[in-house]
Amino acid sequence: MSVRSSQIRVEVPAGGRRAARLVGAEEFAGRLPVDAVVEGGRPLLKWLDAGGARFDEPFFEQTVERVRRERPGGEEWFTDFDALVQLDKNADARRPDGFIFHSSRCGSTLVANACRALDGAGVVSEAAAVDKLVWPYLAGGGATLELLGRVFLRAAVNLFARHAGGRRFFVKFSCCSVLRLSFVRGVWQDVPWLFVHRDPVEVMVSNLRNPPDWMRRESQPELAAAVTGAGEAEAARMRPEEFCARALGGFYAAAADAEGGPRMLVGYEELSAAKLEEVVRFFGVTPTPAEAARVEAVRGFYAKDAAPSRRFEPDGEEKRAAASPAVREAAERWAAAPYRRLLSLRGGRR
């Protein structure tokens, strides 16, 4: 990354507190924002020195954990959001080759792994800083901050793309970010995007057995309200089945309602080797025979493992059989109609 030298204020943990100092922009070479937090009403980015680290794992958080293990004791810096703009303003922009959105526990990680199997490809998958910058409540909301949010998001993605290097770069967002699809597309209108989805009953069984972070309402009340379309207090009172079903219905509807641009809808049950090759072609890549073989090979292993070892076993039938009456009732009430709409749209591709 080539940036003109300028001074950026950083805060560094020291003796149980944080000490502030000014550093040159060139000292951020290799650093990536690994989280976005709000402290005392002040939005901050947390930075980690990841110089030379590749995004080899299925999730960016797994890459962060590996870097921390390999480099114990590394300083983690905190900055205001505008540090992104300072680092981005004199560096080359990089247009992503494709975006992956999804409905949670639906095969999207397999799609990301297929993109990662391409020569010279980098995939940043569900990076916390990127997904949190999608939401305006992080910085207090409002139209002005909505515009600033797009500037911050573009700068963050540019930073990840430059770090990844290579000829191709893809971003996989967390499932909740599909609700902000129009915001993301306001930054990159021509980037092709796809939405991976699965039968809501199967997704609910998986999420209720092993709740993901976005279902932990007590720690993220603003997000809980956003994904359910309810107030924070109402979302906190919901039964888990209703909370999950309402969120899924919102995810499906957001993808179905999206207007304009290159879009592809992909069902979990479609994810054959041929469909994965179709996906990478949709993203503008004609795979070589070697790339096509690697794309096919990723189907054989459990997609979320950092080091692929477990063989993949289909589990749709088992999940449907395990669904409780409460799960089936909530899925039918809150998620079934938008899911059926997705199915009706899936035959075409814009």
NUGURO-162014 format. One line per field, with one value per residue (C-alpha): x, y, z; residue number from 1. Coordinates in nm, 2 decimals. Layout:
<pts>
px: (X, ...)
py: (Y, ...)
pz: (Z, ...)
resi: (NUM, ...)
</pts>
This chain:
<pts>
px: (0.00, 0.15, 0.02, 0.16, 0.29, 0.04, -0.02, -0.30, -0.39, -0.39, -0.46, -0.26, -0.33, -0.08, -0.10, -0.47, -0.55, -0.49, -0.22, -0.26, 0.01, 0.05, 0.19, 0.27, 0.02, 0.31, 0.32, -0.03, 0.12, 0.00, -0.26, -0.62, -0.94, -1.06, -1.35, -1.56, -1.68, -1.86, -1.71, -1.88, -2.07, -1.76, -1.72, -1.37, -1.19, -0.96, -0.65, -0.43, -0.09, -0.16, 0.12, 0.18, -0.12, -0.34, -0.72, -0.69, -0.95, -1.33, -1.39, -1.19, -1.21, -1.03, -0.75, -0.74, -0.72, -0.43, -0.24, -0.28, -0.14, 0.15, 0.23, 0.16, 0.20, 0.13, 0.00, -0.37, -0.44, -0.77, -0.85, -1.15, -1.33, -1.17, -0.84, -0.98, -1.03, -0.68, -0.53, -0.75, -0.73, -0.39, -0.41, -0.55, -0.91, -1.00, -1.34, -1.45, -1.52, -1.83, -2.04, -2.18, -2.49, -2.68, -2.96, -2.74, -2.64, -2.72, -2.40, -2.26, -1.93, -1.90, -1.95, -1.68, -1.44, -1.51, -1.41, -1.10, -1.00, -0.94, -0.59, -0.49, -0.82, -0.87, -1.19, -1.26, -1.55, -1.77, -1.50, -1.66, -1.54, -1.69, -2.02, -2.05, -1.98, -2.28, -2.51, -2.57, -2.66, -2.30, -2.23, -2.56, -2.76, -2.89, -2.86, -2.52, -2.37, -2.54, -2.33, -2.02, -2.08, -2.05, -1.72, -1.60, -1.72, -1.56, -1.23, -1.24, -1.31, -1.03, -0.79, -0.88, -0.86, -0.51, -0.40, -0.53, -0.35, -0.40, -0.62, -0.96, -1.12, -1.46, -1.65, -1.88, -2.10, -2.27, -2.64, -2.78, -2.60, -2.84, -3.09, -2.85, -2.81, -2.93, -2.67, -2.39, -2.50, -2.51, -2.13, -2.08, -2.37, -2.21, -2.05, -2.24, -2.39, -2.56, -2.78, -2.75, -3.06, -3.20, -3.54, -3.63, -3.71, -3.36, -3.19, -3.39, -3.31, -2.94, -2.95, -3.15, -2.92, -2.61, -2.71, -2.49, -2.38, -2.66, -2.92, -2.76, -3.01, -2.89, -2.55, -2.68, -3.02, -3.00, -2.92, -3.20, -3.44, -3.32, -3.33, -3.68, -3.84, -3.95, -3.85, -3.57, -3.79, -4.02, -3.73, -3.59, -3.92, -3.96, -3.94, -3.63, -3.84, -4.02, -3.70, -3.52, -3.81, -3.88, -3.51, -3.51, -3.82, -3.65, -3.34, -3.54, -3.75, -3.45, -3.29, -3.62, -3.70, -3.36, -3.38, -3.12, -2.77, -2.64, -2.80, -2.80, -3.02, -2.87, -3.04, -2.86, -3.00, -2.85, -2.49, -2.34, -2.00, -2.17, -2.36, -2.04, -1.87, -2.17, -2.13, -1.76, -1.86, -2.13, -1.86, -1.67, -1.42, -1.38, -1.21, -0.92, -0.94, -0.72, -0.94, -1.25, -1.10, -1.03, -1.37, -1.53, -1.30, -1.42, -1.76, -1.62, -1.54, -1.72, -1.70, -1.65, -1.34, -1.02, -0.82, -1.06, -1.07, -1.42, -1.61, -1.94, -2.26, -2.60, -2.82, -3.14, -3.35, -3.23, -3.29, -3.65, -3.72, -3.59, -3.80, -4.04, -4.40, -4.30, -4.03, -4.26, -4.54, -4.30, -4.14, -4.48, -4.59, -4.29, -4.06, -4.24, -4.40, -4.08, -3.89, -4.15, -4.11, -3.73, -3.80, -4.03, -3.76, -3.47, -3.52, -3.41, -3.08, -3.02)
py: (0.00, 0.33, 0.63, 0.98, 1.03, 1.19, 1.17, 0.96, 0.95, 0.60, 0.47, 0.18, -0.03, 0.05, -0.05, -0.11, 0.21, 0.34, 0.59, 0.81, 0.90, 1.01, 0.77, 0.81, 0.66, 0.45, 0.27, 0.12, -0.09, -0.44, -0.34, -0.42, -0.31, -0.63, -0.48, -0.17, -0.08, 0.21, 0.33, 0.61, 0.70, 0.72, 0.48, 0.33, 0.08, -0.18, -0.26, -0.56, -0.60, -0.87, -0.79, -1.08, -1.29, -1.44, -1.48, -1.86, -1.95, -1.97, -1.68, -1.36, -1.41, -1.74, -1.56, -1.30, -1.58, -1.74, -1.41, -1.36, -1.70, -1.66, -1.31, -1.30, -0.97, -0.77, -0.42, -0.36, 0.00, 0.20, 0.49, 0.70, 0.60, 0.88, 0.70, 0.49, 0.79, 0.92, 0.58, 0.55, 0.90, 0.86, 0.49, 0.31, 0.20, -0.16, -0.27, -0.60, -0.88, -1.00, -0.99, -1.29, -1.24, -1.52, -1.62, -1.80, -2.17, -2.21, -2.30, -1.95, -2.05, -2.32, -2.05, -1.84, -2.13, -2.19, -1.83, -1.87, -2.18, -1.95, -1.85, -1.51, -1.47, -1.31, -1.35, -1.16, -1.34, -1.17, -0.93, -0.76, -0.42, -0.44, -0.57, -0.32, -0.03, -0.13, -0.03, 0.34, 0.29, 0.22, 0.59, 0.72, 0.72, 1.01, 1.11, 1.27, 0.97, 0.75, 0.93, 0.91, 0.54, 0.48, 0.66, 0.45, 0.12, 0.19, 0.28, -0.04, -0.27, -0.10, -0.17, -0.54, -0.57, -0.41, -0.64, -0.95, -0.86, -1.09, -1.05, -1.12, -1.01, -1.11, -1.00, -1.23, -1.03, -1.16, -1.27, -0.95, -0.73, -0.83, -0.60, -0.32, -0.43, -0.10, 0.08, -0.15, -0.12, 0.26, 0.23, -0.03, -0.04, -0.26, -0.53, -0.86, -1.01, -1.33, -1.44, -1.80, -1.93, -2.24, -2.38, -2.17, -2.48, -2.62, -2.29, -2.24, -2.58, -2.51, -2.16, -2.27, -2.56, -2.34, -1.98, -1.74, -1.40, -1.22, -1.41, -1.30, -1.02, -0.91, -0.79, -0.63, -0.48, -0.24, -0.52, -0.74, -0.46, -0.41, -0.78, -0.83, -0.50, -0.45, -0.23, -0.33, -0.42, -0.63, -0.81, -0.89, -1.06, -1.27, -1.65, -1.77, -1.93, -1.61, -1.40, -1.64, -1.68, -1.30, -1.24, -1.50, -1.36, -1.02, -1.16, -1.34, -1.04, -0.80, -1.02, -1.07, -0.70, -0.58, -0.38, -0.34, -0.46, -0.81, -1.06, -1.43, -1.63, -1.97, -2.23, -2.46, -2.77, -2.65, -2.64, -2.89, -2.86, -2.74, -2.47, -2.35, -2.32, -2.12, -1.89, -1.81, -1.75, -1.51, -1.32, -1.28, -1.57, -1.84, -2.11, -2.31, -2.69, -2.68, -2.41, -2.60, -2.91, -2.72, -2.56, -2.91, -3.04, -2.79, -2.96, -3.27, -3.11, -2.93, -2.57, -2.39, -2.59, -2.37, -2.69, -2.90, -3.25, -3.36, -3.50, -3.32, -3.51, -3.38, -3.30, -3.14, -3.45, -3.48, -3.11, -3.12, -3.43, -3.26, -2.94, -2.88, -2.77, -2.42, -2.40, -2.51, -2.27, -1.97, -2.05, -2.07, -1.74, -1.52, -1.67, -1.90, -1.64, -1.45, -1.78, -1.90, -1.57, -1.63, -1.97, -1.82, -1.57, -1.81, -1.93, -1.60, -1.41, -1.04)
pz: (0.00, -0.10, 0.10, 0.14, 0.49, 0.73, 1.10, 1.24, 1.60, 1.75, 2.10, 2.23, 2.54, 2.81, 3.18, 3.18, 3.00, 2.65, 2.56, 2.25, 2.01, 1.65, 1.39, 1.02, 0.77, 0.64, 0.98, 0.90, 0.62, 0.69, 0.95, 0.90, 1.09, 1.27, 1.46, 1.50, 1.85, 2.04, 2.36, 2.55, 2.24, 2.04, 1.74, 1.71, 1.48, 1.62, 1.41, 1.40, 1.23, 0.97, 0.73, 0.49, 0.62, 0.36, 0.39, 0.37, 0.63, 0.56, 0.79, 0.85, 1.23, 1.19, 1.01, 1.29, 1.55, 1.36, 1.33, 1.71, 1.78, 1.54, 1.67, 2.04, 2.21, 1.90, 1.96, 1.87, 1.78, 1.81, 1.58, 1.49, 1.17, 0.97, 0.98, 0.70, 0.48, 0.55, 0.45, 0.14, -0.01, -0.17, -0.25, -0.56, -0.54, -0.61, -0.74, -0.59, -0.84, -0.65, -0.33, -0.15, 0.06, 0.24, 0.47, 0.73, 0.75, 0.38, 0.20, 0.14, 0.30, 0.03, -0.23, -0.08, -0.07, -0.43, -0.51, -0.29, -0.50, -0.81, -0.90, -0.76, -0.56, -0.22, -0.02, 0.30, 0.47, 0.73, 0.85, 1.16, 1.07, 0.72, 0.83, 1.12, 0.89, 0.69, 0.98, 1.05, 1.41, 1.49, 1.44, 1.56, 1.24, 1.03, 0.67, 0.69, 0.86, 0.60, 0.34, 0.56, 0.62, 0.24, 0.24, 0.54, 0.39, 0.05, 0.22, 0.44, 0.15, -0.06, 0.23, 0.25, -0.13, -0.14, 0.14, -0.04, -0.36, -0.66, -0.96, -0.80, -0.48, -0.33, -0.02, 0.18, 0.41, 0.72, 0.68, 0.85, 0.60, 0.32, 0.49, 0.39, 0.04, -0.11, 0.11, -0.02, -0.38, -0.34, -0.32, -0.59, -0.83, -1.10, -0.88, -0.93, -0.62, -0.53, -0.25, -0.11, 0.07, 0.22, 0.34, 0.65, 0.87, 0.81, 0.88, 1.20, 1.33, 1.28, 1.43, 1.73, 1.81, 1.79, 1.80, 1.60, 1.73, 1.55, 1.75, 2.09, 2.14, 2.48, 2.35, 2.03, 2.09, 1.79, 1.55, 1.70, 1.63, 1.28, 1.18, 1.32, 1.22, 1.58, 1.87, 2.10, 2.39, 2.17, 2.00, 2.35, 2.45, 2.14, 2.16, 1.98, 1.71, 1.62, 1.64, 1.40, 1.16, 1.14, 1.07, 0.79, 0.64, 0.62, 0.47, 0.19, 0.12, 0.10, -0.17, -0.36, -0.36, -0.47, -0.79, -1.07, -1.12, -1.18, -0.94, -0.89, -0.65, -0.54, -0.34, -0.10, -0.27, -0.60, -0.49, -0.72, -0.88, -1.19, -1.00, -0.82, -1.16, -1.28, -0.98, -1.06, -1.42, -1.30, -1.12, -1.45, -1.42, -1.68, -1.47, -1.61, -1.59, -1.28, -1.12, -1.20, -1.04, -0.72, -0.72, -0.74, -0.47, -0.21, -0.21, -0.05, 0.29, 0.57, 0.45, 0.78, 0.90, 0.89, 0.79, 0.58, 0.71, 0.78, 0.48, 0.40, 0.48, 0.36, 0.66, 0.52, 0.59, 0.94, 1.01, 0.88, 1.09, 1.40, 1.36, 1.64, 1.59, 1.72, 1.45, 1.17, 1.29, 1.31, 0.97, 0.80, 0.96, 0.92, 0.65, 0.41, 0.19, 0.11, 0.07, -0.19, -0.37, -0.39, -0.54, -0.80, -0.90, -0.90, -1.26, -1.40, -1.35, -1.40)
resi: (1, 2, 3, 4, 5, 6, 7, 8, 9, 10, 11, 12, 13, 14, 15, 16, 17, 18, 19, 20, 21, 22, 23, 24, 25, 26, 27, 28, 29, 30, 31, 32, 33, 34, 35, 36, 37, 38, 39, 40, 41, 42, 43, 44, 45, 46, 47, 48, 49, 50, 51, 52, 53, 54, 55, 56, 57, 58, 59, 60, 61, 62, 63, 64, 65, 66, 67, 68, 69, 70, 71, 72, 73, 74, 75, 76, 77, 78, 79, 80, 81, 82, 83, 84, 85, 86, 87, 88, 89, 90, 91, 92, 93, 94, 95, 96, 97, 98, 99, 100, 101, 102, 103, 104, 105, 106, 107, 108, 109, 110, 111, 112, 113, 114, 115, 116, 117, 118, 119, 120, 121, 122, 123, 124, 125, 126, 127, 128, 129, 130, 131, 132, 133, 134, 135, 136, 137, 138, 139, 140, 141, 142, 143, 144, 145, 146, 147, 148, 149, 150, 151, 152, 153, 154, 155, 156, 157, 158, 159, 160, 161, 162, 163, 164, 165, 166, 167, 168, 169, 170, 171, 172, 173, 174, 175, 176, 177, 178, 179, 180, 181, 182, 183, 184, 185, 186, 187, 188, 189, 190, 191, 192, 193, 194, 195, 196, 197, 198, 199, 200, 201, 202, 203, 204, 205, 206, 207, 208, 209, 210, 211, 212, 213, 214, 215, 216, 217, 218, 219, 220, 221, 222, 223, 224, 225, 226, 227, 228, 229, 230, 231, 232, 233, 234, 235, 236, 237, 238, 239, 240, 241, 242, 243, 244, 245, 246, 247, 248, 249, 250, 251, 252, 253, 254, 255, 256, 257, 258, 259, 260, 261, 262, 263, 264, 265, 266, 267, 268, 269, 270, 271, 272, 273, 274, 275, 276, 277, 278, 279, 280, 281, 282, 283, 284, 285, 286, 287, 288, 289, 290, 291, 292, 293, 294, 295, 296, 297, 298, 299, 300, 301, 302, 303, 304, 305, 306, 307, 308, 309, 310, 311, 312, 313, 314, 315, 316, 317, 318, 319, 320, 321, 322, 323, 324, 325, 326, 327, 328, 329, 330, 331, 332, 333, 334, 335, 336, 337, 338, 339, 340, 341, 342, 343, 344, 345, 346, 347, 348, 349, 350)
</pts>
